Amino acid sequence: MIFDCHMHTGLCGHAQGTPSDYVEWAARKRLQLVTFTCHIPMDMGGFGNYGIRMKEMQLPQYFQIVDKARKTGDKLGVEVLCGIEAEIFPDERIMALMDRILQGNDFDFILGSLHHFTSLYKERLRLVGAGTDFEKVETYFQDLATGVHSGRYHSISHPDVIRIYGTVSHFDPKEHEESIRNFLQAVVDTDICMEINTSGFIKECAQVHPDPVILDWASEMGVNLTIGSDSHNPQSVGQFYEIVLPLLKEKGFTHLHYHRGGKRIAVPLES
């Protein structure tokens, strides 16, 4: 069984095509299941609201267009689930505003993402005195671990995304092994997942998220994985799976996971 658990919709402002278009492409690629995970509304300054995420008033529309895609999937043999890409941020007062949405809606799957390039997180780095690349990366992974322990998320999305988008100019996971392993241990201890995000191949790092070195540590420590293309257009659904799936087997992973109704379901990689 092949699936893709990270796809966006046009409501985020920076994706193209309808959810039904994504499902049709998934069928062409012989995927059996897809999960939409558009960015959660954050109707406050500092999270890059314009052109990055839907507004809260658009949530009913999100559910409506995903439901329409589900009917398309029924005809094509593709199961369609509805998730959300939520935010990770180390301020519980702000996160409490997001919790209202998470708790008030029945999402199949909740991704947690720390978007380091937002103005609010850049201010966070300044306030804690993280001025060097090393300090910024250390703070980022510490904040990821804190997010894991919050219990909000089923999986942590593109966990080393700080390597791109300009917050740091240098990233070598080996220089941050202790803090990255602390994050991975948090994932294991809380029994959630880490995402394999294949969109890194079309970005400046030209590599899967997370880095293969981090995948070695994750395999050694028993981290469970979800997988997603982070698609922002239909043609990206299932992108680079032909590279990533053999890589995961090589690293010693035996299963991938998806979530339906918040419950994790394991699928053998060999299938």
Secondary structure, DSSP 8 states (H G I E B T S, - for coil): --EEEEE--GGGSS--S-HHHHHHHHHHTT-SEEEEEEE----STTS--TTTS--GGGHHHHHHHHHHHHHHHHHHT-EEEEEEEEE--S-HHHHHHHHHHHHTS--SEEEEE--TTSHHHHHHHHHTT--SHHHHHHHHHHHHHHHHHTT--SEE-STTGGGSSSS-S---GGGGHHHHHHHHHHHHHHT-EEEEEGGGGGSTT-S-BS-HHHHHHHHHHT-EEEEE--BSSGGGTTTTHHHHHHHHHHTT--EEEEEETTEEEEEETT-
